[in-house]
Amino acid sequence: MLILTRRILVVFTFILIFSSCAPDRGEKEFLPYVIQSGEGIHAITEEDAKTLCQDAFCEKNQIYTSQFGRKRHSEPVIAPQPILEPVQPFPESPVQPPEVLDYSRSVLNLNEAWSLTEGSREVLVAVIDSGVDQTHPDLVANIDLINGYDFYHDRVGAQDDNGHGTHVSGIIAAVKNSIGTRGVAPKVRILPLKFLGPTGSGDTADAVRAIDYAVLKGAKVISNSWGGAGYSELLNQAIQRAISAGIHFVAAAGNDARDNDAINTYPANYPNVISVGSSDQLDNKSSFSNVGLRSVMIFAPGSDIYSAYPGGSYRFMSGTSMATPQVAGAIALALSLKSSLSVSALRSDLCDSTVKRLTQFSVCGRMDVGRFIRQVSTR
């Protein structure tokens, strides 16, 4: 780890003082470079980079988005209230609909899995995304409100001003309460870590900080439904630190309908990442999903998935963004049943228990959560 020189300290002190006085306009400008120093990871200007990068490691600050590749979604089932500034609560929730379990719950054989476990409060899943609707009736009981953090605005809390993170969180851990929907692991806890802003974009500096924070707070799984930028050594190092700490890092393969073996998609293509492609209602590859016989580990339902949305509402959304939390939730179920399960043993069971469909597009095939949890239970 490099130590800051006096010159770098002076510059960062000025930056911190200036940023603390700046007005919060919701959006922020992404600076072009990121620096690693004794004080951690920081985004800096091109002018500052000319000086600071002489004494510390720097690289271009990559920009990521929840909409990498083609992404589509339907109109809300219950129209959400207008999205407000992140510091303000959403309006009163609409009347909640009866619980609906979409086709994915049947395809994934979740009733068999739930006969063995519905999750555990001891398992914490970090959702690195756009935050979460912290008052949503289907999520509030499972959200770690104390430790949630907004890296985009650098403040406590992680209120969702985009919608994407709430939808992802619902797929993982919407509670079993007869309203709305139900997550794959309805009794695990969600740690919301916001690094994507109102338009669904974030940068390397905040992503690295979020990953390291998830490790610090004891997350067992990290769900990442974002990507689209180039290679980042700093992001790769953060991911490998998390995996070395025994955390399961799950990432969306992307929505460009391309081969990730030929063209890398990050963070999905970093070593040891569980990369997830999307399948549809007919158990075929979603038309938009990226593939990869070597680089995409597994497929899960990602087309027209029903989940929570800000304002206490729900909607259908499609993308590998929706397939990824299906896998993150399944891993959380497995860890609820066998907390000491190693990264390698879990990955082996996850792969061995798949339905042998879509094997022409992935390493393992399409996930079957019931078979996966049954196999884990016999260890």
C-alpha positions, 0 to 999 in steps of 0.5 A, spaced: 500 500 500 502 506 497 503 512 503 500 519 501 506 524 500 504 531 503 503 534 497 497 529 495 494 530 502 494 537 501 490 536 495 485 531 498 484 535 504 482 541 499 477 536 495 474 534 501 472 541 504 470 543 497 465 537 496 462 537 503 460 544 501 457 543 495 450 542 494 446 536 492 443 536 486 442 528 485 447 527 479 454 528 480 460 528 475 464 522 474 472 524 474 476 521 469 481 518 473 481 513 480 487 513 484 489 508 490 493 511 496 494 510 503 487 513 504 484 508 499 480 509 493 479 516 490 476 519 483 480 525 481 481 530 475 485 529 469 489 535 472 490 532 479 492 526 475 498 529 472 501 530 479 498 525 484 499 519 479 507 520 480 506 518 487 501 513 487 497 508 482 492 511 477 488 508 472 482 511 468 475 511 472 471 506 468 463 508 468 458 502 469 451 502 468 445 498 470 443 498 463 449 495 460 447 492 453 439 492 451 434 492 457 427 492 456 421 493 461 414 493 462 409 498 465 408 498 472 403 493 475 401 498 480 404 505 477 409 508 482 409 514 485 414 519 481 421 518 484 423 523 488 430 526 491 434 520 494 434 524 501 426 524 501 422 518 503 417 515 497 410 517 498 405 512 502 405 505 498 399 504 494 394 498 496 398 492 496 396 486 491 395 479 493 402 475 492 404 473 485 409 468 484 411 468 477 413 463 472 421 463 475 419 460 481 416 454 478 422 453 473 427 454 479 423 448 483 423 453 489 418 449 493 422 443 494 428 448 496 423 452 501 421 445 504 428 445 506 430 452 508 427 459 506 433 462 508 436 465 515 437 472 518 444 470 519 446 470 512 447 477 509 447 479 501 450 485 499 446 488 493 451 493 490 446 497 485 442 503 486 439 502 493 433 500 495 426 503 497 427 502 504 420 502 506 417 497 501 412 493 504 415 487 501 422 488 503 422 493 509 423 487 514 429 484 511 433 490 509 439 492 514 438 499 515 443 501 520 449 499 515 446 500 508 450 506 505 450 511 499 457 511 496 454 515 490 453 521 494 457 519 500 452 518 506 449 513 510 442 510 508 441 507 501 435 510 498 433 508 491 432 513 486 432 509 480 428 503 481 433 497 479 436 496 486 429 495 489 427 490 483 433 486 484 433 486 492 425 483 491 428 478 487 432 475 492 429 477 499 421 479 498 418 477 504 413 471 505 407 475 507 401 474 502 402 480 498 406 482 492 411 477 491 416 472 494 424 472 494 428 466 492 430 467 500 425 470 503 428 470 510 435 472 509 437 480 510 439 485 504 445 490 505 443 495 500 449 499 497 448 504 493 453 506 487 449 507 481 445 514 481 438 516 479 440 514 471 443 508 473 450 509 472 456 509 477 464 509 477 470 504 479 471 508 485 465 507 488 464 500 486 471 498 489 469 502 496 462 498 496 465 491 495 470 493 500 465 495 505 461 489 504 466 485 506 467 489 512 460 488 514 460 481 513 456 479 507 456 472 505 454 474 497 455 480 493 449 481 487 452 485 482 447 487 476 451 492 473 457 492 468 459 495 461 466 498 462 473 496 460 478 492 465 480 495 471 485 493 475 483 496 482 476 493 481 479 486 479 483 486 486 477 488 490 473 482 487 479 478 488 479 480 496 472 479 497 472 472 494 479 470 498 475 472 504 470 467 502 464 471 499 460 469 493 461 474 488 455 474 482 455 478 476 450 479 470 453 477 464 450 482 460 444 484 455 448 485 448 446 478 445 454 477 444 459 472 446 463 473 452 468 468 451 470 473 445 469 480 448 470 481 455 464 484 459 466 486 466 465 485 472 462 478 469 469 476 466 473 477 472 476 471 475 472 466 479 466 471 478 459 467 478 457 470 471 449 469 470 446 469 463 438 470 462 433 464 460 425 466 458 419 463 460 420 457 455 426 455 458 430 458 452 436 463 452 433 470 453 434 473 446 438 479 449 442 475 454 450 474 453 453 467 452 459 464 454 461 456 454 467 458 458 465 465 461 458 464 463 457 459 469 450 459 469 443 461 466 437 463 470 430 466 469 431 473 467 425 475 462 419 478 465 420 477 472 415 480 477 418 484 483 418 490 487 419 497 485 419 504 489 413 507 492 411 500 494 409 498 487 411 492 483 413 491 475 415 486 470 423 487 468 427 483 464 435 483 463 441 479 466 440 484 471 434 480 473 437 473 473 443 475 477 439 475 483 436 469 482 442 466 483 445 470 489 438 468 492 439 461 491 446 461 494 444 465 500 439 459 501 445 454 501 449 458 506 443 458 510 442 451 510 450 450 511 453 456 513 460 453 513 460 451 505 466 453 502 466 457 495 469 451 491 464 446 494 458 451 493 460 452 486 461 445 485 454 443 487 451 449 484 454 447 477 452 439 478 445 440 480 443 444 474 438 442 469 442 440 462 439 446 458 443 452 455 449 448 456 451 450 449 451 457 452 454 456 458 459 452 463 453 449 467 446 450 464 440 452 467 440 453 475 435 448 479 434 451 486 430 445 488 436 440 486 441 445 488 439 445 495 437 438 496 444 436 494 447 441 499 443 438 504 446 431 503 453 434 505 
